Amino acid sequence: MAGSTLGTIFRITTWGESHGAGVGLVIDGCPAGLPLTKQDIQEYLDRRKPGQSRFTTQRQEGDEVEILSGIFEECTTGSPIAMFVRNKDQRSKDYGNIMDVYRPGHADYTFDKKYGFRDYRGGGRSSGRETIGRVAAGAVAAKLLKSLGIEIRAFSKSIGPVSVDSARFNWKERENNRLYMPDAQSAREAECYLDEMMAKKDSAGGVIECWIEGLPAGIGEPVFDKLSATLAKAVMSIGAVKGFEMGDGFGAAALNGSVNNDPFGIDENGQIYKKTNHSGGVLGGISDGSRLTFRAAFKPTPSIASSQETVRRQGEETCIEIKGRHDPVIVPRAVVVVEAMAALTVVDLLFMSMTSRLDKIQAFFAYGQALEEEQEEKERD
C-alpha cells in the first residue's frame, strides 16, 4: 500500500489498523534540540480520543502514546522519532454481520476493487483511528512552530445547519463545550440538533475552520508545492473531508476583482500589510504575512443504525443496519486532526523555504560560525 508518507524534509509515515495491535508513526527530519515531552503529545491525542461525550463513539481507548526513539532527556535528538499507541478496546465481533456487505459511504467496495481484500473490522487503514499517527506527529510540528512564534488553532464552524455567530465568537468558549464551538449558544443549538439525529438513528456533518497566525511572508513554492495546494492535499487526505477552501474560497467566484483584491498599505511601523484578507493569507501560493484561514467540510458519519440499501460481495442486494460504537458526528474530534495536518504542512514548507535565497543561506552559516567562535573563546577563557 503506497501513500502512507507525507512531507519532503519533515516527513512522517503512519502505520497500523483500527483493530490490529495498534497504530503508530515515524517522523524523519525533525531537528535536534526541540524540547519535547510525552505530555506535549498526549495533550493532542486526548483531544481526539473516543468516549469524551455522548456525541462521540463510546469505544474506551486511553490512546496513551509510547515514545520508542528520537527523544532523550525530554529533547529531540535529530534521529527518527517513533511513537506507538496500542489498541485496547477492539470489538471485532461487532463487524461480523458486515463481513461480506459493502457499507454505504465507506471504503469497503473501493478497497475490495483495488486490493481484492479488505479488513472489515472497522475499516483497517481507512478507519478514523488512522488519524492517531497524524495527531501525534502534528503535536511535534506544533511545538516546533510555537518556538518560532507561529500558532495554529481550529474550531467547529458549523455542525449540521447550526453555525457559529461571529458576533458571539469567543476562543475561550471553544474549551467549554465538547463540540469545540467558540459560541456557547450555537453549541447548545448544535447539541439539540445532534440529539435529534441520534434519536432518528442518523448522523451529521459540519465545517471546521483553521487559523494560522504568526506565519511570515514567503512560505510556499509557486508551482506544484503552493502553500494552498499542499494544505489542500493534507487536509483532503483526512478520510471524511469532502471540501476545502481558503480565504473567501468559493465565495470569491461571486465577487468582482475590485472587491476580491486585497489592497496594500503601510502600518505605523513602516511595514507592508494587507487592509483586507479575502485571499486567506496566500498570494501566488506563497504566504503574505497575514492570518492564514481555511475551512474543511466534513461529511456526516457514514456508520448509522438506520436501514440502508446495499449489496453483498457475492452480488446480492440486501439491507444493512450498522451496529457497534460510532460517532454521530465526526467534526469535534477532527478539530485537532485539522490542526495537526496544517502544522505538518507548514513545518515542511518552512524547511523547504530555507534554501530559497543565497543571502539567507550565507547569513545562516555566518551566524553559526560566529557562535562557534564565541563558544571557543569562552572555553579558552
Buried (B, 14 or more C-beta within 10 A) or exposed (E): EEEBEBBEBBBBBBBBBBBBEBBBBBBBBBEEEBEBEBEBBBEBBBBBBBBBBEBBBBBEBBBBBEBEEBBEEEEBBEBBBBBBBBBEEBEEEBBEBBEBBBBBBBBBBEBBEEEEEBBBBBBBBBBBBBBBBBBBBBBBBBBBBBEEEBBBBBBBBBBBEBBBEEEEBEEEBBEEBBBBBBBEEBBBBBBEBBEEBBEEEBBBBBBBBBBBBBBEEBBBBEEEBBBBBBBBBBBBEBBBBEBBBBBBBEEBEEEEEEEBEBEEEEEEEEEEBBEEBBBBBBBEBBBBBBBBBBBBBBBBBBBBBEEBEBBBBEEEEEEBEBBBBBBBBBBBBBBBBBBBBBBBBBBBBBBBBEEEEEEEEEEEEEEEEEEEEEEEEEEEE
